[in-house]
């Protein structure tokens, strides 16, 4: 708890500052060193109070991830913005299209983009707020859409976790289980398109990665390091048996 309070929370605040305003995020396309310099500048400005943002980090979180964001969706849908239905879902086909072949392809992680349509966020920002899952469900199909999106998220994360749990005796699948459990925490901001991205690219990519690492470890480590040492015989008892 102390580590989180002292280090992680301030770091998250700096990341939000860095990714929320073009003054810093413009360095994204300028290479590694300019990005580092922009991040350091964002951190320095944040802590001395010379920040681009008029809000605190707490304001960011409340504004983007709580009922305020959902309220904007409900107030504007379908009064000024029609129900989205299956709009933009065809972009899921671009998941497997390499950027080098299609540099202008539309992104499939659309939560920040969707939030911007409802007046949330700042123009030109790379990341500011995300569309809460309740808002995603309502904007697409009305109230019935809310449980639908949560159901899709539960099927994805729960299904992969169940498969990994069944095979948890293997280190690779134990790592997959941990990855999915940690990743499921982000489901509060899931959109249907981002779930398709997780299902079609992110989760399979990490499953393959963990399995390949497991195979390499088994192949490269000396067999004697992988064998379990026999338990010593104490009082005529071995492994709990006389």
C-alpha positions as CSV (number, residue, x, y, z in Angstrom):
1,X,0.0,0.0,0.0
2,X,2.8,2.4,0.9
3,X,4.6,1.6,-2.4
4,X,1.4,2.3,-4.4
5,X,0.8,5.5,-2.6
6,X,4.3,6.9,-2.8
7,X,5.4,5.7,-6.2
8,X,2.7,4.2,-8.4
9,X,-0.1,6.9,-8.0
10,X,2.3,9.8,-8.8
11,X,3.7,7.9,-11.7
12,X,0.2,7.3,-13.1
13,X,-0.6,11.0,-12.7
14,X,2.5,11.9,-14.8
15,X,1.5,9.3,-17.5
16,X,-2.0,10.9,-17.6
17,X,-0.4,14.3,-18.0
18,X,2.0,13.1,-20.7
19,X,-0.6,11.3,-22.8
20,X,-3.4,13.8,-22.4
21,X,-2.0,16.9,-24.1
22,X,-0.4,17.4,-27.6
23,X,2.3,19.5,-26.0
24,X,3.8,16.2,-24.8
25,X,2.2,13.5,-26.9
26,X,3.4,15.2,-30.1
27,X,6.8,13.6,-29.3
28,X,5.3,10.1,-30.0
29,X,6.3,10.4,-33.7
30,X,9.7,11.9,-33.1
31,X,11.6,8.9,-31.7
32,X,12.6,7.4,-28.4
33,X,14.7,10.2,-26.9
34,X,12.2,13.0,-27.7
35,X,9.5,10.9,-26.0
36,X,11.7,10.5,-22.9
37,X,12.3,14.2,-22.8
38,X,8.6,15.0,-23.2
39,X,7.8,12.5,-20.4
40,X,10.4,14.1,-18.1
41,X,9.1,17.6,-18.9
42,X,5.5,16.4,-18.2
43,X,6.6,15.0,-14.8
44,X,8.5,18.2,-13.9
45,X,5.6,20.4,-14.9
46,X,3.2,18.2,-13.0
47,X,5.1,18.3,-9.7
48,X,5.9,22.0,-9.8
49,X,2.3,22.9,-10.7
50,X,3.0,24.2,-14.2
51,X,0.8,21.7,-15.8
52,X,-1.1,21.8,-19.1
53,X,-4.2,20.5,-17.2
54,X,-6.5,22.6,-15.1
55,X,-7.5,19.5,-13.2
56,X,-6.0,17.1,-10.7
57,X,-5.4,13.4,-11.4
58,X,-8.5,12.6,-9.3
59,X,-10.5,14.9,-11.6
60,X,-9.2,12.9,-14.6
61,X,-10.4,9.7,-13.1
62,X,-13.8,10.9,-12.0
63,X,-14.4,12.7,-15.3
64,X,-13.5,9.8,-17.5
65,X,-14.3,6.6,-15.7
66,X,-17.3,7.2,-13.5
67,X,-20.9,8.1,-13.9
68,X,-20.1,11.5,-15.5
69,X,-18.9,9.8,-18.7
70,X,-21.9,7.4,-18.8
71,X,-24.3,10.4,-18.1
72,X,-23.0,12.1,-21.3
73,X,-23.8,9.0,-23.3
74,X,-27.3,8.6,-21.9
75,X,-28.1,12.3,-22.3
76,X,-26.9,12.5,-25.9
77,X,-28.1,9.0,-27.1
78,X,-30.3,8.9,-29.1
79,X,-31.3,12.6,-28.7
80,X,-28.4,14.1,-30.6
81,X,-26.3,11.0,-31.4
82,X,-28.1,7.9,-32.8
83,X,-27.6,4.5,-31.4
84,X,-24.3,3.1,-32.8
85,X,-25.5,-0.5,-33.2
86,X,-22.8,-2.5,-35.0
87,X,-21.0,0.7,-36.3
88,X,-17.3,0.4,-36.8
89,X,-17.1,-3.3,-35.9
90,X,-15.9,-4.1,-39.4
91,X,-12.6,-2.5,-38.3
92,X,-11.9,-5.7,-36.4
93,X,-10.8,-7.2,-39.7
94,X,-7.8,-4.8,-39.6
95,X,-6.4,-6.5,-36.4
96,X,-4.2,-8.7,-38.5
97,X,-3.2,-6.1,-41.1
98,X,0.4,-5.0,-40.5
99,X,0.9,-1.3,-40.1
100,X,3.6,-1.3,-42.8
101,X,1.0,-2.5,-45.4
102,X,-1.7,-0.2,-44.3
103,X,-0.2,2.8,-42.4
104,X,-3.6,4.7,-42.5
105,X,-5.6,1.9,-41.0
106,X,-8.1,2.9,-38.3
107,X,-7.3,1.8,-34.8
108,X,-9.2,-0.9,-33.0
109,X,-8.6,0.4,-29.5
110,X,-11.4,2.9,-29.8
111,X,-12.4,3.7,-26.2
112,X,-10.7,7.1,-26.2
113,X,-12.0,7.9,-29.7
114,X,-15.6,7.0,-28.6
115,X,-15.3,9.1,-25.5
116,X,-14.3,12.1,-27.7
117,X,-17.5,11.8,-29.7
118,X,-19.5,12.6,-26.5
119,X,-17.4,15.6,-25.5
120,X,-15.0,13.8,-23.1
121,X,-11.3,14.3,-23.4
122,X,-9.1,16.9,-25.1
123,X,-8.6,17.4,-28.8
124,X,-5.4,15.9,-30.2
125,X,-4.7,13.8,-27.1
126,X,-3.4,10.3,-27.4
127,X,-5.0,9.2,-24.2
128,X,-7.3,11.0,-21.8
129,X,-10.4,9.1,-20.9
130,X,-11.9,5.8,-21.8
131,X,-15.5,4.9,-22.5
132,X,-16.9,2.9,-19.5
133,X,-18.5,-0.4,-20.5
134,X,-21.9,0.8,-19.3
135,X,-21.6,3.7,-21.8
136,X,-20.5,1.4,-24.6
137,X,-23.4,-0.9,-24.1
138,X,-26.0,1.9,-23.9
139,X,-24.6,3.9,-26.9
140,X,-24.9,0.8,-29.1
141,X,-28.1,-0.9,-28.1
142,X,-29.7,1.0,-25.2
143,X,-30.1,-0.5,-21.8
144,X,-30.1,-4.1,-23.2
145,X,-26.6,-3.4,-24.5
146,X,-25.1,-3.0,-21.1
147,X,-25.4,-6.6,-20.0
148,X,-24.5,-7.7,-23.5
149,X,-21.1,-6.0,-23.4
150,X,-20.4,-7.3,-19.9
151,X,-21.4,-10.8,-21.0
152,X,-18.9,-10.6,-23.9
153,X,-16.1,-9.4,-21.5
154,X,-17.0,-12.2,-19.1
155,X,-16.9,-14.9,-21.8
156,X,-13.6,-13.7,-23.0
157,X,-11.7,-13.3,-19.8
158,X,-13.5,-16.1,-17.9
159,X,-13.1,-18.6,-20.8
160,X,-9.4,-18.0,-21.2
161,X,-9.0,-18.1,-17.4
162,X,-10.9,-21.4,-17.2
163,X,-8.6,-23.0,-19.8
164,X,-5.5,-21.7,-18.1
165,X,-6.7,-22.8,-14.7
166,X,-7.3,-26.4,-16.0
167,X,-3.7,-26.4,-17.2
168,X,-2.2,-24.4,-14.4
169,X,0.3,-27.2,-13.5
170,X,2.4,-26.0,-16.5
171,X,4.3,-22.8,-15.8
172,X,3.3,-21.4,-19.2
173,X,-0.4,-21.7,-18.5
174,X,0.1,-20.4,-14.9
175,X,1.6,-17.3,-16.5
176,X,-1.4,-17.1,-18.9
177,X,-3.7,-17.3,-15.9
178,X,-1.9,-14.5,-14.1
179,X,-1.9,-12.3,-17.2
180,X,-5.7,-12.8,-17.8
181,X,-6.5,-12.1,-14.2
182,X,-4.5,-8.9,-14.2
183,X,-5.9,-7.9,-17.7
184,X,-9.5,-8.5,-16.7
185,X,-9.2,-5.4,-14.4
186,X,-9.3,-3.3,-17.5
187,X,-12.7,-4.7,-18.5
188,X,-14.4,-1.7,-16.9
189,X,-13.5,0.3,-20.0
190,X,-14.1,-2.4,-22.6
191,X,-15.8,-1.6,-25.9
192,X,-16.9,-4.3,-28.2
193,X,-14.1,-3.4,-30.7
194,X,-11.5,-3.5,-28.0
195,X,-12.7,-6.9,-26.8
196,X,-12.4,-8.2,-30.3
197,X,-8.8,-6.8,-30.3
198,X,-8.1,-8.6,-27.1
199,X,-9.6,-11.8,-28.3
200,X,-8.0,-11.7,-31.8
201,X,-4.6,-10.4,-31.0
202,X,-3.5,-9.5,-27.5
203,X,-4.5,-12.6,-25.6
204,X,-3.4,-15.1,-28.3
205,X,-0.1,-13.3,-28.7
206,X,0.7,-13.7,-25.0
207,X,-0.4,-17.3,-24.9
208,X,2.0,-18.1,-27.8
209,X,4.7,-16.1,-26.1
210,X,4.4,-17.9,-22.7
211,X,4.2,-21.3,-24.4
212,X,7.3,-20.6,-26.5
213,X,9.2,-19.4,-23.5
214,X,8.2,-22.6,-21.7
215,X,9.5,-24.8,-24.5
216,X,12.8,-22.9,-24.7
217,X,13.3,-23.1,-20.9
218,X,12.7,-26.9,-21.0
219,X,15.0,-27.3,-24.0
220,X,17.9,-25.1,-22.8
221,X,18.1,-25.7,-19.1
222,X,20.0,-28.8,-18.1
223,X,17.7,-31.6,-17.3
224,X,19.2,-32.0,-13.8
225,X,17.9,-28.6,-12.9
226,X,14.4,-29.5,-13.9
227,X,14.4,-32.7,-11.9
228,X,12.9,-32.7,-8.4
229,X,15.3,-33.7,-5.7
230,X,14.1,-36.7,-3.7
231,X,13.0,-35.9,-0.2
232,X,15.4,-37.1,2.6
233,X,14.4,-40.1,4.6
234,X,13.6,-39.1,8.1
235,X,12.8,-41.7,10.7
236,X,12.0,-44.3,8.1
237,X,9.4,-42.0,6.4
238,X,9.6,-41.0,2.8
239,X,7.2,-38.5,1.3
240,X,4.9,-38.9,4.3
241,X,4.7,-42.7,4.0
242,X,6.4,-45.3,6.3
